[in-house]
Amino acid sequence: MKIAIVTDAWYPQINGVVNTLVHTVRCLRRQNHSVQVIAPEQFRTIPCPTYPEIHLAVDVWTVGKRLEQQSPDAVHIATEGPLGFAARRWCLARSFPFTTAYMTRFPEYIAMRFGLPPDLLTGCFRRFHGPSSGVMVSTVSLRDELASKGFRNLKLWSRGVDTELFAPGSADALEAPRPRFLYVGRVAVEKNIEAFLRLDLPGSKIVTGAGPSLDHLRASYPDALFTGAKRGEELAAIYASCDVFVFPSCTDTFGVVMLEAAACGLPVAAFPVQGPLDVVRNGMTGVLDRDLGRACIEALAIDSEACRAHALSFSWDACTEQFLDNLALEDGAAVLCGRRASQGSDGTRTGRASCL
């Protein structure tokens, strides 16, 4: 199958959206699907206001030409940015079915940064996703929340973790007193990192990641260790060198970093909000508490082997099968169990396994 994925989030960004798309594309190609990714690196870009590390495409009028050249069987729009809007406009003009994903709480993020009413912004995003044949969401709780706000055609698309890369390790990648409490992710206001850094905890607080709040937090919390952005084996080694993973965000739709931490044997300490409630087994793989400091201390007693076992149940292959099941084909046929209808040389329709 020929699949076009349009996203405003791609390399060199490091975040859950990019991580999810990279693994999905890798799995799809391994199953012999032809995948075209339309991303900002292919366009002229400008820095995103208040977040210059993110670059936004400006010459988006070429999106349609790229889609026409590929002639895809299915179009998936991953983000509600300039490229996403351009792809949506192309699909609507041609009555071409498409799917979308609600991967980031942009209404809340924009409201935090610019002081706009979240409800007004939610209405704008609901209109963006309105024509979608399937709005993919990562958890049941997010699906139910969006349904209560008038979103339609909601479909589950979970997340996975690379359990070979992220695994318990023996080498110590850090020089810091124990116990070590770790945050990994974007260093930005919406991640609520100060709720973690303000805590009175024994040992060390470690922040791994980059973002617009990094300089401010470094200056405000000199006792914390800021490693900057890490990826691959370096990131896995940092996870494996710590004792508790702290997830202070109250606005994430999932939180893949919690799975990465669990795969390395780290229990999670977090607030009892959407994201952690869907990923963490409270009392078994982490502690959820409105008192984040108490959650951090109690998480020290969680069994690391239970955390690892929990992470092993999340497979990128299974997530990719969900993605395929949710796609809408140009001819209106459904993708079921990784199979699609294809046309034989005699014009008849035949079933063909496209991902074996």
N, C-alpha and C positions, 0 to 999 in steps of 0.2 A: 504494500500500500504506500502511496505517496502522501506524506503528512507534512503540512506547513505549520510550524510553531512560531508565533510572533510574540516577542517579549522585549520590554524596555529594560529588563534586568538581565545582565549577562556579564561574562568576564570583562574587566578584571574585578568586578564587584564580588564580595564574599558575603553571602547571606543565605538564608534558607530557601528563598525563591530560586536563586541561581543553582544551589546545590540540588534541589529537587528536579529542576529542568535538565541539568547535566546528566544526572543518573537516569532519568527517563529517556532522554535521547540516546544514551549509551545502550540501554536495554532494548529500545526499539530497533536500533541499527543491528544489534546482535541477533535480533529476530528477523533480519533481512528486510525491514521496512526502509523506504527511502525517506529521510527526514531532512527538511530544509529549515534552518533556524534563521529567522529575520530578526536581527539584534542591532543595538546602537553602533557597534563597531563598524558596521557597513555604511554608515551615514556620517555627515557632518553633525557635530554635536555642540551643545553648550552646557555649562555646569548647571545643575539643578539649584534653584534658590534655596538657601539655608543648608544645602547639603552638596557642596561642590565636588565631592568624591564621586557622585553619581552624574553621569553625562546623559543628556536627553537629546534624541535625534531631532533635527530641524528640517531636513529636506525629505519629509516623509511622503511626498507625492510619488516617489518611485516605488513605494510598497506594492501598489497594485500591479505595476509592471513585473515586479519580481514574482508575485503570485501567479500572474498569467503565464510567465515563462515556465514555471514549474508545473502548472495545471494540476494542482493537488486533488486527491480524493477527499481530504479532510483538512480543515483549517482550525487550529486552536489558538486562541488569543489569551496569553498568560497574564497580561498586565493591562491596567487602565491608563496607560501613558500615551504619548504621541504616536508611537508605532501601533499600539493597540487600537487607538481611535481610527487611524488610517486603514488598518486591516478591516475593522468593523464596517467602515464606510464602503470599502470595496465589496465586501460580502453582501451588504444590504442592497447595493445598487444592482447586483446580479442575482438576487434571491438565492445566494449561495449559503447553505446552512453552515453554522460554525458553533464551536463551543468556547466557553470562557472559564476563567478560574478566579475565585475570590481568595487570594493568597496572602493579602496584606490588609490591615485595617487602615487604609488610607484616610477615610473620613476622620477617624480619631487622631491620626498622625498630623494631618493638615490642621485640624482644630487646635492641637497643642502648639503648633508652630506659628499660626497666623491668627488665632483667636476667633475663628469662624464657628458658627453653630454646627455641631456634629450632625444634627437631624437634617439640616439643609443639604449637607454634603452626602449623607446617606441616600437622599432622594436622587441626587445626580448619579451616584454609582448604581442605584437600582435601575435607572433609565439606561445606563450603559449596558447592563447585563440583560435587560428586558428581552431583546430579540434572540438571545442565545438559546440554542437547542439543549444546552446543558451547562449549568453553572457548577463547576467542580469545587468542592469544599473538602477540607481535610478531616473534619470530625463531625460526629452526630450533633454535638452541642452547637457548633457553628451553623450547621444546617438548620437546626430548630430556631436559632436566634434570627437568622436571615429570613426564614419563612415567616416569622412573626412580624418582620419589617416589610413584607410584601414582595420579597424575591421569589421567583418561580423557577421551575425546572432544575432544582438543586440535586446534585449527584455527588456521591462520596468518592473521593480520591485521596487515599491515605498517604503516609510517608514511610520511608524506609531508612536503613542505616547500613553502611559498609562495615560489617562486623569483622572483616579480615584486617582492614586498616585500623579500625578503632577496636582495640583489645587491651586487656591488662598487660602491663609491661614491667620488666624488672629494673631497667635503667632509670635513674632519676635525672630528669631534665631541668630541674630547678634547684636554686640555692635559696631556700626560705624556710623559716621555722614551721613546724607542724603544730596543730593540724592546718592544712592548706585548704582554703575556701576559694573556689574558682568561678569566675564568670567568663563565658565566651559568647561573642556576638558583636553586633554593631554597637559602637559607643555613641549613642544618640539619646536625646532627651526622652523619647518614647519608650526606651528600654528600662527606665526607672532604676538605673544603676546606683544612684546615690542612696536608694533605700538599702542597698547592700553595703556600700562603703561607709555609711554612717553607723553601722552596727558595732557594738562592743563585743568582739569575738577574740578568742585566744588564737595564737599562731599567726597566720598570714592571710591577707586578701590579695587575690591575683585577678587581674583583668586582661583578657586576651581579645584583641580586636582593634579596629580603627573606626573613626567616624568624627563628626563635627564637634562632639563634646570631649574629645580626648585631651586636648590641651588644658581645658578648664578643669577636668577631673584630676589630671596629674598635678596641677598646681594646688588644688583644694585638698587633696588626700595624698600627701607625700609619703605616708607610711605604707601605702598600697604598692604592689608591684604591677606595672603596666608593661606587658611584653610586646605590644603592637600586634598587628595582624599576623596570624600563622595559618598554614594550611598543610594538608597531607601528613606526612610522618612527623613533622615538627609539632603540629597541632595534636596529633594522637599521643605523642610523648608527654605533652603538657597535661592532657587529661589524666593519663596514667600515673602522673607524678603527684596528683592531688588527692584529697580525701573526701570533699563534698562539692557538688556542683550547685551553685546558687543561681536561681532563675528568678530575678525580681520583676520581670515584665508582667504587666496586667493587660497588655493589648495584643499579644501574639495569637495567631489563629492556630498554631500547632507548637512549634519549637523543636525543630530537628536536633538542635544542640543537646537537648535532654536525652535523646536516644543515643547520640554519640557518647555522651558522658556515661550513660548506663552500660553501653557496650564495653567501656573501659573499666567497669566495676564501680563507678561513682554513684552514690545515692544522690537524689535531687532534693534540694530545699527550695520551696516556692510558696507563693500565695495560693489559696484555693480558688483559682480563677480558670476561665477557659484556656485551654492549652495544657497546663499542668494537670487539670482534672481529667483530661482525655489521655494523657501520656503516662502519668505517674500512678502507681498502685500505692496509695497512701498507707504508710506503715510497713510496706514490703519492699518497695524500690525507691522510696523517698518519703519525705514528710511535708505535708501541706498544712500551713497554719497562717492565720492572719498576723501572728507574731513571727516575722521572718527570722529574727534572731533565735527564737526557740526552735524553729524548724531546723536551722543550721546545726544547733547543738544536738538535737535528737537524731538527726540524720547520720551522725557519726557512728551510731550503733547499728545501722542497717547493714545487712549481709551483702557484701560485694558480689558474691556468686549469684544471688537472687537478681541483682541488677543486670548482670551479664545475661542470665537466662531470659529475662524479660526482653532485652534488646534483640536477642536472637529470633524472636517471633515476628520481627518487622523485616520484611523482605522487599527490596526494590523490584524484583521480578513480579511479585504479587501486586505491588502498587501500579506497575506498568500495565498489567492485565486490566486493572480497574480503569485506567486511563483509556485503553483501547475500547473497552466496553461502553464508555461514555461518549466516544466520538460520534459525530454526525457526518455521514458520507454525502458527497455532492448529489448522488442519485437518490438519496433518501433512505438507503438501506442502513440497517443497524450493524454495528460491529459487536459480535457476540463471541465471547471466549476466544478472542484473538482471530476470529474467522470473518471473512467478508465475501460478498458475492462478486464473482468476476464473470466477464463475458467471453465465451468461447468463440472460436473462429466461425462457427455456424450461427452466431448471434444468440444462442441460448445462454441462460444464466446458470452457472455452476458454482457449487461451494468450493472454496479453496482455503486451505490452512495457510495463513500468511506469516505465522510466527513460530513455526516448528523448526 
